[in-house]
Structures are given as structure tokens and as C-alpha cells.
Amino acid sequence: MLTELLPIAYPPIVNGLNDPVDDVGAVAASALTPVVETIVKLLGDQVDVTVQRLWDLLLDQDELTAACNSFMGLLAALLSLPQTDHLLRYVLSMNESLS
């Protein structure tokens, strides 16, 4: 059932990350965190855009907000998978360029 519903639900949930209400973004990130392995398997071509979006959102967040915690949790879950190690290098290089 997850393999059928995730491709349909993923785009609106990812769009929820950008909602101006922090709680909506936090719920969107929290909804995706438990299924990151399936996201990478089914929607691997969209993971890099999601990682970029999360990284951009974290740059604008206060680290004490619930949304920030949810964004970091989703980002960590995505980047901890072996299939996404190339994205981790990308994020680290972006961080170095900001310094």
C-alpha cells in the first residue's frame, strides 16, 4: 500500500515543508521521516531536491523551533542512507561555501 500511496502523497507533503506556518512544515517533515527508505527506493530522483529544500529551510529557521527539529530529523534520516552518500558530500560542500 505504501508503494502505491507514497508517489501520490509525496509532492503535496514536500510542498507542505514550505508552508509559512512552522507547524505545517514540522508535520510534513515528521510524516516523511519514517518512510525515507521507501522514498529513496521509489522516488530517488526527487531526493536531491528534497535535501536541497530542507537545507534551505534550515538556513532560515531558529534552531529552537519544532519545525527545525523535524527538518533536521528528516534531513538526517535521508542522508544516513547509503544510497544518499553523494548528497551528504554535496551538503557538506555547500556548508563550506557558506563559511
C-alpha positions as MATLAB code, in Angstrom:
seq = 'MLTELLPIAYPPIVNGLNDPVDDVGAVAASALTPVVETIVKLLGDQVDVTVQRLWDLLLDQDELTAACNSFMGLLAALLSLPQTDHLLRYVLSMNESLS';
ca = [
       0.000    0.000    0.000;
       2.885    2.370    0.782;
       4.328    1.856   -2.686;
       1.006    2.938   -4.190;
       0.248    5.893   -1.919;
       3.686    7.446   -1.452;
       4.147    8.615   -5.062;
       0.749   10.316   -4.846;
       1.181   11.838   -1.385;
       4.854   12.821   -1.640;
       4.543   16.021   -3.735;
       1.896   17.687   -1.526;
       3.743   16.676    1.636;
       7.023   18.108    0.341;
       5.174   21.300   -0.610;
       3.980   21.415    2.993;
       7.587   21.859    4.078;
       7.470   25.393    2.654;
       4.250   26.401    4.363;
       4.590   29.729    6.171;
       3.132   28.127    9.296;
       6.008   26.322   11.020;
       3.754   23.620   12.438;
       2.647   22.567    8.953;
       6.271   22.172    7.859;
       7.070   20.230   11.021;
       4.198   17.810   10.430;
       5.200   17.364    6.780;
       8.775   16.501    7.748;
       7.601   14.205   10.525;
       5.281   12.395    8.119;
       8.140   11.637    5.718;
      10.785   10.604    8.248;
       9.518    7.047    8.903;
       9.398    6.228    5.183;
      12.750    7.608    3.981;
      13.969    4.232    2.758;
      10.880    3.840    0.610;
      11.224    7.415   -0.625;
      14.760    6.705   -1.801;
      13.705    3.434   -3.458;
      10.596    4.751   -5.210;
      11.347    8.433   -5.675;
      15.127    8.541   -5.703;
      15.184   11.153   -8.425;
      13.342   13.580   -6.117;
      15.504   13.100   -3.041;
      18.155   15.622   -4.037;
      15.510   18.343   -4.435;
      14.074   17.456   -1.028;
      17.519   17.583    0.586;
      18.167   20.965   -1.006;
      14.801   22.253    0.190;
      15.445   21.039    3.741;
      18.891   22.620    3.748;
      17.450   25.936    2.576;
      14.721   25.772    5.217;
      17.262   25.134    7.957;
      19.192   28.241    6.989;
      16.118   30.346    7.748;
      14.970   28.593   10.932;
      15.577   29.334   14.550;
      17.191   26.175   15.893;
      14.744   26.057   18.806;
      11.580   25.704   16.749;
       9.704   22.438   16.387;
       9.936   22.755   12.616;
      13.724   22.965   12.757;
      13.891   19.781   14.788;
      11.612   17.995   12.311;
      13.553   19.308    9.309;
      16.852   18.176   10.824;
      15.383   14.771   11.659;
      14.201   14.228    8.089;
      17.469   15.502    6.648;
      19.480   13.221    8.928;
      17.290   10.238    8.070;
      17.692   10.871    4.341;
      21.437   11.477    4.467;
      22.135    8.480    6.699;
      21.155    6.037    3.971;
      23.976    4.517    1.902;
      22.167    5.409   -1.327;
      22.368    9.110   -0.491;
      26.023    9.461    0.497;
      26.665   11.580   -2.612;
      24.094   14.082   -1.327;
      25.879   14.286    2.013;
      29.055   15.337    0.227;
      27.022   17.958   -1.650;
      25.538   19.351    1.565;
      28.958   19.487    3.206;
      30.412   21.336    0.229;
      27.515   23.831    0.382;
      28.225   24.385    4.068;
      31.886   25.079    3.334;
      30.970   27.615    0.662;
      28.801   29.494    3.193;
      31.688   29.799    5.648;
];
